[in-house]
């Protein structure tokens, strides 16, 4: 008797799964917020393409969308009986990073953005990775037209449209960034105790 009950339960589950596939398909997918990724690719990454079973569209199945480097956030909303709304926030290219002999475009959080057009200042350096600090420096000094940031174990050198700035750390730069004035053709040095200007 137990075997029969188990077989009937298994058939019911299989029947319900099959019914969910055919009876409630996704028939309308609406994507918002995507500028770089085509809407069809967003839907495919979210496993929510037309014809897919609507009941099977879940956050867990949309994991591939959330893992895509261009996607900062993603929200999938199901609307009965077959509509799926996908709202994405894409990362924005802010800088170029020279790494291992090649140049890549990165977002503000350091994520490499494949296929992005080169934009923003060039970040490069050696020693411990200071990409996060270089990105913070580029943001703090954005009004000065940052072109290049070079990082080394001893500090960050920022080349702007008007002059050059050096700081041993992003913390020192943060302390004095609001009061910094760039002098044409001169080098501004920022130390934990103050600022100096050199020719």
Residue pairs with C-beta under 8 A, 6 or more apart in sequence:
20 53
20 54
20 55
20 56
21 53
21 56
24 53
24 54
24 55
24 81
24 82
25 50
25 51
25 52
25 53
25 54
25 82
26 48
26 49
26 50
26 51
26 52
26 53
26 54
26 57
26 82
26 83
26 84
27 50
27 82
27 83
28 50
28 82
28 83
28 84
29 39
29 43
29 48
29 49
29 50
29 83
29 84
29 86
30 83
30 84
30 85
30 86
31 39
31 42
31 43
31 86
31 87
31 88
32 85
32 86
32 87
32 88
33 87
33 88
33 89
33 90
34 42
34 88
34 90
35 90
36 70
36 90
36 113
36 115
36 116
37 45
37 68
37 70
37 71
37 88
37 90
40 49
42 65
42 86
42 88
43 49
43 50
43 84
43 86
45 62
45 64
45 65
45 68
46 57
46 61
46 62
46 64
46 65
46 74
46 76
46 84
46 86
47 56
47 57
47 61
47 62
47 64
48 57
48 62
48 76
48 84
48 86
54 78
54 81
54 82
54 84
57 76
57 78
57 84
58 76
59 76
62 74
62 76
62 86
65 71
65 74
65 76
65 86
65 88
66 73
66 74
69 91
69 111
69 112
69 113
69 114
70 90
70 91
70 113
71 88
71 89
71 90
71 91
72 88
72 89
72 90
72 91
72 107
72 109
73 88
73 89
74 86
74 87
74 88
74 89
75 86
75 87
75 88
76 84
76 85
76 86
77 84
77 85
77 86
77 87
78 84
79 85
91 107
91 108
91 109
91 111
91 113
92 107
92 108
93 105
93 106
93 107
93 113
93 116
93 117
93 119
93 120
94 106
94 107
94 108
94 119
94 120
94 135
94 138
94 139
95 105
95 106
95 119
95 120
95 121
95 122
95 123
95 134
95 135
95 138
96 103
96 104
96 105
96 106
96 118
96 119
96 120
96 121
96 122
96 123
97 103
97 104
97 105
97 106
97 112
97 122
97 123
97 124
97 131
98 122
98 123
98 124
103 118
103 122
104 112
104 113
105 112
105 113
105 116
105 117
105 118
105 119
105 120
106 112
106 113
106 123
106 131
106 135
107 113
108 135
108 139
110 131
110 132
110 135
120 138
121 138
121 146
121 147
121 148
121 149
122 147
122 148
122 149
123 131
123 134
123 135
123 138
123 148
123 149
123 151
124 148
124 149
124 150
124 151
125 134
125 149
125 150
125 151
125 152
126 151
126 152
127 151
127 152
127 153
128 153
130 151
130 156
131 151
133 151
133 156
133 169
133 170
134 149
134 151
134 156
136 170
136 173
136 174
137 146
137 149
137 156
137 158
137 167
137 170
137 173
138 146
138 149
138 158
140 173
140 174
140 177
141 158
141 160
141 165
141 173
141 177
141 180
144 160
144 161
144 162
144 182
145 160
145 161
145 162
146 158
146 159
146 160
147 159
147 160
147 161
148 158
148 159
149 156
149 157
149 158
149 159
150 156
150 157
150 159
151 157
154 168
155 166
155 167
155 168
155 169
156 166
156 167
156 168
156 169
156 170
156 173
157 164
157 165
157 166
158 164
158 165
158 166
158 167
160 182
162 182
162 183
162 184
163 182
163 183
163 184
163 185
163 186
163 187
163 188
164 186
164 187
164 188
165 173
165 180
165 182
165 187
165 188
165 189
165 190
166 187
166 188
166 189
166 190
167 173
167 189
167 190
167 191
168 190
168 191
168 192
169 192
171 192
172 190
172 191
172 192
173 190
175 190
175 192
176 190
176 194
176 195
179 195
180 188
180 190
180 195
181 188
182 188
183 197
185 199
186 197
186 198
186 199
187 197
187 198
187 199
188 195
188 196
188 197
188 198
189 195
189 196
189 197
189 198
